[in-house]
Amino acid sequence: MSETKEDNPLAFIEGDVVSLCPTNADNIILYAGWMNNPETRKYARYEMPQTIDEVKKLFEPKKEAVKNEIFFEIWHKKEKKPVGLAGLIRIQWFTRNAHIFYLIDQKYWGQNIGTEVGKLVVDYAYKELNLHKITARMFAPNKVSLRVAEKIGFKHEITLKKEVYIDGEHVDVLEYAIFKDDWKK
Ligand SMILES: CC(C)(COP(=O)(O)OP(=O)(O)OC[C@H]1O[C@@H](n2cnc3c(N)ncnc32)[C@H](O)[C@@H]1OP(=O)(O)O)[C@@H](O)C(=O)NCCC(=O)NCCS
Protein backbone atom coordinates (compact mmCIF):
# COMPACT_ATOMS: atom_id res chain seq x y z
CA MET A 1 0.00 0.00 0.00
CA SER A 2 1.45 3.36 -0.88
CA GLU A 3 2.17 5.76 1.97
CA THR A 4 -0.04 8.79 2.42
CA LYS A 5 0.75 12.48 2.66
CA GLU A 6 0.13 12.37 6.43
CA ASP A 7 3.57 10.67 6.78
CA ASN A 8 5.05 14.15 6.55
CA PRO A 9 2.58 17.05 6.67
CA LEU A 10 5.12 19.23 4.83
CA ALA A 11 5.38 16.91 1.81
CA PHE A 12 5.48 19.13 -1.27
CA ILE A 13 6.04 16.52 -3.98
CA GLU A 14 5.12 12.87 -3.51
CA GLY A 15 7.10 10.03 -5.05
CA ASP A 16 6.77 6.28 -4.50
CA VAL A 17 9.54 5.82 -1.95
CA VAL A 18 10.29 9.43 -1.02
CA SER A 19 8.63 12.82 -0.76
CA LEU A 20 10.32 16.13 -1.37
CA CYS A 21 9.71 18.56 1.50
CA PRO A 22 10.95 22.01 2.43
CA THR A 23 14.23 21.98 4.32
CA ASN A 24 13.84 22.04 8.09
CA ALA A 25 15.98 24.11 10.45
CA ASP A 26 15.56 21.39 13.11
CA ASN A 27 17.50 18.95 10.89
CA ILE A 28 20.56 21.12 10.21
CA ILE A 29 22.89 18.85 12.19
CA LEU A 30 21.74 15.91 10.09
CA TYR A 31 22.38 17.89 6.87
CA ALA A 32 25.83 18.99 8.10
CA GLY A 33 26.60 15.34 8.90
CA TRP A 34 25.83 14.29 5.31
CA MET A 35 27.90 17.16 3.89
CA ASN A 36 30.91 16.37 6.07
CA ASN A 37 30.77 12.61 5.40
CA PRO A 38 34.08 11.76 3.66
CA GLU A 39 32.49 9.65 0.89
CA THR A 40 29.71 12.12 0.18
CA ARG A 41 31.70 15.35 0.34
CA LYS A 42 34.30 14.04 -2.10
CA TYR A 43 31.96 14.33 -5.07
CA ALA A 44 29.60 16.94 -3.68
CA ARG A 45 32.74 19.13 -3.46
CA TYR A 46 32.66 20.24 0.14
CA GLU A 47 36.44 20.52 0.40
CA MET A 48 36.30 22.35 3.72
CA PRO A 49 34.48 21.32 6.89
CA GLN A 50 30.92 22.62 6.92
CA THR A 51 30.01 24.15 10.27
CA ILE A 52 26.47 24.02 11.63
CA ASP A 53 26.23 27.82 11.19
CA GLU A 54 27.39 27.68 7.56
CA VAL A 55 24.91 24.94 6.72
CA LYS A 56 22.14 26.85 8.50
CA LYS A 57 22.90 29.95 6.41
CA LEU A 58 22.90 27.93 3.22
CA PHE A 59 19.25 27.04 3.71
CA GLU A 60 18.06 30.37 5.09
CA PRO A 61 15.92 32.48 2.73
CA LYS A 62 18.20 34.82 0.76
CA LYS A 63 17.77 38.56 0.33
CA GLU A 64 17.61 38.48 -3.49
CA ALA A 65 14.28 39.68 -4.86
CA VAL A 66 14.09 36.62 -7.12
CA LYS A 67 14.90 33.18 -5.74
CA ASN A 68 17.60 31.47 -7.76
CA GLU A 69 17.76 28.24 -5.79
CA ILE A 70 15.20 25.78 -4.46
CA PHE A 71 16.14 23.19 -1.84
CA PHE A 72 14.26 20.09 -0.78
CA GLU A 73 14.68 17.71 2.10
CA ILE A 74 14.24 14.12 0.89
CA TRP A 75 11.83 12.28 3.18
CA HIS A 76 11.79 8.46 3.22
CA LYS A 77 8.10 7.58 3.43
CA LYS A 78 8.45 4.10 4.91
CA GLU A 79 11.30 4.91 7.30
CA LYS A 80 9.66 8.24 8.17
CA LYS A 81 12.91 10.19 8.25
CA PRO A 82 14.99 12.54 6.12
CA VAL A 83 17.55 10.77 3.93
CA GLY A 84 19.03 13.54 1.81
CA LEU A 85 18.85 16.87 0.08
CA ALA A 86 18.10 17.86 -3.49
CA GLY A 87 17.13 20.84 -5.54
CA LEU A 88 17.79 23.33 -8.27
CA ILE A 89 20.53 25.95 -8.09
CA ARG A 90 21.64 28.79 -10.38
CA ILE A 91 18.12 29.10 -11.72
CA GLN A 92 17.97 31.61 -14.59
CA TRP A 93 14.35 32.58 -14.96
CA PHE A 94 14.77 34.38 -18.31
CA THR A 95 16.75 31.71 -20.15
CA ARG A 96 14.84 29.12 -18.04
CA ASN A 97 17.88 27.02 -17.14
CA ALA A 98 19.02 25.53 -13.84
CA HIS A 99 21.48 23.04 -12.35
CA ILE A 100 20.18 20.02 -10.47
CA PHE A 101 21.80 18.50 -7.38
CA TYR A 102 21.09 15.59 -5.05
CA LEU A 103 22.84 14.19 -2.03
CA ILE A 104 21.67 11.02 -0.31
CA ASP A 105 22.59 9.71 3.16
CA GLN A 106 25.25 7.06 2.45
CA LYS A 107 23.22 4.43 4.36
CA TYR A 108 20.58 4.67 1.62
CA TRP A 109 22.78 4.53 -1.47
CA GLY A 110 21.96 1.95 -4.11
CA GLN A 111 18.20 1.87 -3.44
CA ASN A 112 17.19 3.89 -6.51
CA ILE A 113 16.44 6.92 -4.31
CA GLY A 114 18.82 9.24 -6.20
CA THR A 115 17.14 8.29 -9.47
CA GLU A 116 13.62 8.77 -8.11
CA VAL A 117 14.56 12.12 -6.60
CA GLY A 118 16.20 13.31 -9.83
CA LYS A 119 13.08 12.43 -11.81
CA LEU A 120 10.84 14.24 -9.32
CA VAL A 121 12.98 17.39 -9.43
CA VAL A 122 13.13 17.42 -13.25
CA ASP A 123 9.39 16.85 -13.45
CA TYR A 124 8.79 19.75 -11.06
CA ALA A 125 11.19 21.99 -13.02
CA TYR A 126 9.31 21.34 -16.26
CA LYS A 127 5.70 20.94 -15.18
CA GLU A 128 5.56 23.62 -12.48
CA LEU A 129 8.41 26.06 -13.08
CA ASN A 130 8.29 25.93 -16.89
CA LEU A 131 12.09 25.68 -17.14
CA HIS A 132 13.61 24.72 -20.47
CA LYS A 133 16.94 23.03 -19.71
CA ILE A 134 18.33 21.30 -16.63
CA THR A 135 22.04 20.63 -16.32
CA ALA A 136 23.84 18.10 -14.12
CA ARG A 137 27.53 18.77 -13.46
CA MET A 138 29.50 15.71 -12.38
CA PHE A 139 33.08 14.57 -11.96
CA ALA A 140 34.49 11.76 -14.12
CA PRO A 141 35.29 9.43 -11.17
CA ASN A 142 31.74 9.77 -9.79
CA LYS A 143 30.49 6.74 -11.75
CA VAL A 144 27.36 6.37 -9.61
CA SER A 145 26.24 9.91 -10.30
CA LEU A 146 26.91 9.51 -14.05
CA ARG A 147 24.81 6.35 -14.04
CA VAL A 148 22.01 8.09 -12.12
CA ALA A 149 22.01 10.99 -14.63
CA GLU A 150 21.70 8.49 -17.49
CA LYS A 151 18.88 6.63 -15.74
CA ILE A 152 16.99 9.92 -15.34
CA GLY A 153 17.45 10.69 -19.03
CA PHE A 154 20.28 13.25 -19.05
CA LYS A 155 22.62 13.25 -22.07
CA HIS A 156 26.30 14.13 -22.09
CA GLU A 157 26.86 17.61 -23.47
CA ILE A 158 30.37 18.87 -22.67
CA THR A 159 33.57 17.77 -20.98
CA LEU A 160 35.85 20.21 -19.20
CA LYS A 161 39.24 18.55 -19.18
CA LYS A 162 41.09 18.23 -15.86
CA GLU A 163 38.87 20.91 -14.37
CA VAL A 164 38.71 19.87 -10.74
CA TYR A 165 41.13 18.45 -8.17
CA ILE A 166 39.87 15.32 -6.38
CA ASP A 167 41.83 12.69 -4.45
CA GLY A 168 45.21 14.08 -5.50
CA GLU A 169 44.57 14.49 -9.23
CA HIS A 170 42.90 16.79 -11.70
CA VAL A 171 39.86 15.09 -13.22
CA ASP A 172 37.35 15.95 -15.94
CA VAL A 173 34.03 17.63 -15.25
CA LEU A 174 31.18 16.23 -17.33
CA GLU A 175 28.14 18.32 -17.98
CA TYR A 176 24.94 16.46 -18.80
CA ALA A 177 21.65 18.08 -19.78
CA ILE A 178 18.01 17.30 -20.36
CA PHE A 179 15.62 19.52 -22.29
CA LYS A 180 11.95 20.01 -21.57
CA ASP A 181 10.98 18.78 -25.07
CA ASP A 182 12.83 15.50 -24.52
CA TRP A 183 11.35 15.07 -21.03
CA LYS A 184 7.82 15.35 -22.44
CA LYS A 185 8.51 12.38 -24.72
C1 LIG B 1 24.93 10.15 -6.54
C2 LIG B 1 23.93 9.69 -5.50
C3 LIG B 1 22.86 10.76 -5.29
C4 LIG B 1 23.29 8.40 -6.05
O1 LIG B 1 22.20 8.05 -5.21
P1 LIG B 1 21.65 6.54 -5.14
O2 LIG B 1 20.34 6.61 -4.45
O3 LIG B 1 22.68 5.65 -4.54
O4 LIG B 1 21.49 6.18 -6.69
P2 LIG B 1 20.56 5.02 -7.33
O5 LIG B 1 20.41 3.90 -6.35
O6 LIG B 1 19.33 5.66 -7.85
O7 LIG B 1 21.40 4.54 -8.61
C5 LIG B 1 22.74 4.13 -8.48
C6 LIG B 1 23.20 3.48 -9.79
O8 LIG B 1 24.63 3.51 -9.84
C7 LIG B 1 25.08 2.19 -10.09
N1 LIG B 1 26.42 2.07 -9.55
C8 LIG B 1 26.80 1.87 -8.26
N2 LIG B 1 28.14 1.83 -8.19
C9 LIG B 1 28.64 2.01 -9.45
C10 LIG B 1 29.94 2.07 -10.02
N3 LIG B 1 31.03 1.96 -9.28
N4 LIG B 1 30.06 2.28 -11.36
C11 LIG B 1 28.96 2.43 -12.13
N5 LIG B 1 27.67 2.38 -11.64
C12 LIG B 1 27.53 2.17 -10.31
C13 LIG B 1 24.06 1.32 -9.43
O9 LIG B 1 24.15 -0.02 -9.87
C14 LIG B 1 22.78 2.03 -9.88
O10 LIG B 1 22.48 1.77 -11.25
P3 LIG B 1 21.43 0.60 -11.69
O11 LIG B 1 20.10 0.97 -11.09
O12 LIG B 1 21.45 0.64 -13.18
O13 LIG B 1 21.96 -0.68 -11.10
C15 LIG B 1 24.60 9.34 -4.13
O14 LIG B 1 25.63 8.41 -4.38
C16 LIG B 1 25.21 10.56 -3.44
O15 LIG B 1 24.53 11.24 -2.68
N6 LIG B 1 26.51 10.84 -3.70
C17 LIG B 1 27.21 11.99 -3.10
C18 LIG B 1 26.77 13.33 -3.67
C19 LIG B 1 26.84 13.34 -5.20
O16 LIG B 1 27.78 12.85 -5.79
N7 LIG B 1 25.82 13.92 -5.83
C20 LIG B 1 25.75 13.98 -7.29
C21 LIG B 1 26.32 15.24 -7.84
S1 LIG B 1 25.10 16.54 -7.81
The ligand as an SDF file (V2000), in Angstrom:
LIG
                    3D

 48 50  0  0  0  0  0  0  0  0999 V2000
   24.9310   10.1470   -6.5380 C   0  0  0  0  0  0  0  0  0  0  0  0
   23.9270    9.6870   -5.5050 C   0  0  0  0  0  0  0  0  0  0  0  0
   22.8640   10.7590   -5.2870 C   0  0  0  0  0  0  0  0  0  0  0  0
   23.2860    8.3980   -6.0500 C   0  0  0  0  0  0  0  0  0  0  0  0
   22.2000    8.0450   -5.2050 O   0  0  0  0  0  0  0  0  0  0  0  0
   21.6550    6.5400   -5.1360 P   0  0  0  0  0  0  0  0  0  0  0  0
   20.3410    6.6070   -4.4530 O   0  0  0  0  0  0  0  0  0  0  0  0
   22.6760    5.6500   -4.5370 O   0  0  0  0  0  0  0  0  0  0  0  0
   21.4870    6.1750   -6.6900 O   0  0  0  0  0  0  0  0  0  0  0  0
   20.5550    5.0200   -7.3300 P   0  0  0  0  0  0  0  0  0  0  0  0
   20.4110    3.9030   -6.3450 O   0  0  0  0  0  0  0  0  0  0  0  0
   19.3270    5.6640   -7.8470 O   0  0  0  0  0  0  0  0  0  0  0  0
   21.4050    4.5390   -8.6100 O   0  0  0  0  0  0  0  0  0  0  0  0
   22.7430    4.1290   -8.4760 C   0  0  0  0  0  0  0  0  0  0  0  0
   23.1970    3.4840   -9.7890 C   0  0  0  0  0  0  0  0  0  0  0  0
   24.6280    3.5110   -9.8420 O   0  0  0  0  0  0  0  0  0  0  0  0
   25.0830    2.1880  -10.0930 C   0  0  0  0  0  0  0  0  0  0  0  0
   26.4240    2.0700   -9.5470 N   0  0  0  0  0  0  0  0  0  0  0  0
   26.7980    1.8730   -8.2630 C   0  0  0  0  0  0  0  0  0  0  0  0
   28.1440    1.8270   -8.1870 N   0  0  0  0  0  0  0  0  0  0  0  0
   28.6360    2.0100   -9.4460 C   0  0  0  0  0  0  0  0  0  0  0  0
   29.9400    2.0740  -10.0200 C   0  0  0  0  0  0  0  0  0  0  0  0
   31.0280    1.9580   -9.2790 N   0  0  0  0  0  0  0  0  0  0  0  0
   30.0620    2.2790  -11.3560 N   0  0  0  0  0  0  0  0  0  0  0  0
   28.9630    2.4270  -12.1300 C   0  0  0  0  0  0  0  0  0  0  0  0
   27.6740    2.3820  -11.6410 N   0  0  0  0  0  0  0  0  0  0  0  0
   27.5300    2.1730  -10.3110 C   0  0  0  0  0  0  0  0  0  0  0  0
   24.0560    1.3220   -9.4320 C   0  0  0  0  0  0  0  0  0  0  0  0
   24.1480   -0.0170   -9.8690 O   0  0  0  0  0  0  0  0  0  0  0  0
   22.7790    2.0270   -9.8810 C   0  0  0  0  0  0  0  0  0  0  0  0
   22.4810    1.7730  -11.2470 O   0  0  0  0  0  0  0  0  0  0  0  0
   21.4250    0.6010  -11.6910 P   0  0  0  0  0  0  0  0  0  0  0  0
   20.1000    0.9680  -11.0940 O   0  0  0  0  0  0  0  0  0  0  0  0
   21.4510    0.6360  -13.1780 O   0  0  0  0  0  0  0  0  0  0  0  0
   21.9600   -0.6820  -11.1000 O   0  0  0  0  0  0  0  0  0  0  0  0
   24.6050    9.3410   -4.1340 C   0  0  0  0  0  0  0  0  0  0  0  0
   25.6350    8.4110   -4.3850 O   0  0  0  0  0  0  0  0  0  0  0  0
   25.2050   10.5590   -3.4380 C   0  0  0  0  0  0  0  0  0  0  0  0
   24.5280   11.2350   -2.6820 O   0  0  0  0  0  0  0  0  0  0  0  0
   26.5120   10.8370   -3.7010 N   0  0  0  0  0  0  0  0  0  0  0  0
   27.2120   11.9850   -3.1030 C   0  0  0  0  0  0  0  0  0  0  0  0
   26.7690   13.3300   -3.6710 C   0  0  0  0  0  0  0  0  0  0  0  0
   26.8390   13.3370   -5.1950 C   0  0  0  0  0  0  0  0  0  0  0  0
   27.7820   12.8480   -5.7920 O   0  0  0  0  0  0  0  0  0  0  0  0
   25.8210   13.9230   -5.8290 N   0  0  0  0  0  0  0  0  0  0  0  0
   25.7500   13.9800   -7.2870 C   0  0  0  0  0  0  0  0  0  0  0  0
   26.3230   15.2360   -7.8380 C   0  0  0  0  0  0  0  0  0  0  0  0
   25.1050   16.5370   -7.8140 S   0  0  0  0  0  0  0  0  0  0  0  0
  1  2  1  0
  2  3  1  0
  2  4  1  0
  2 36  1  0
  4  5  1  0
  5  6  1  0
  6  7  2  0
  6  8  1  0
  6  9  1  0
  9 10  1  0
 10 11  2  0
 10 12  1  0
 10 13  1  0
 13 14  1  0
 14 15  1  0
 15 16  1  0
 15 30  1  0
 16 17  1  0
 17 18  1  0
 17 28  1  0
 18 19  1  0
 18 27  1  0
 19 20  2  0
 20 21  1  0
 21 22  1  0
 21 27  2  0
 22 23  1  0
 22 24  2  0
 24 25  1  0
 25 26  2  0
 26 27  1  0
 28 29  1  0
 28 30  1  0
 30 31  1  0
 31 32  1  0
 32 33  2  0
 32 34  1  0
 32 35  1  0
 36 37  1  0
 36 38  1  0
 38 39  2  0
 38 40  1  0
 40 41  1  0
 41 42  1  0
 42 43  1  0
 43 44  2  0
 43 45  1  0
 45 46  1  0
 46 47  1  0
 47 48  1  0
M  END
$$$$
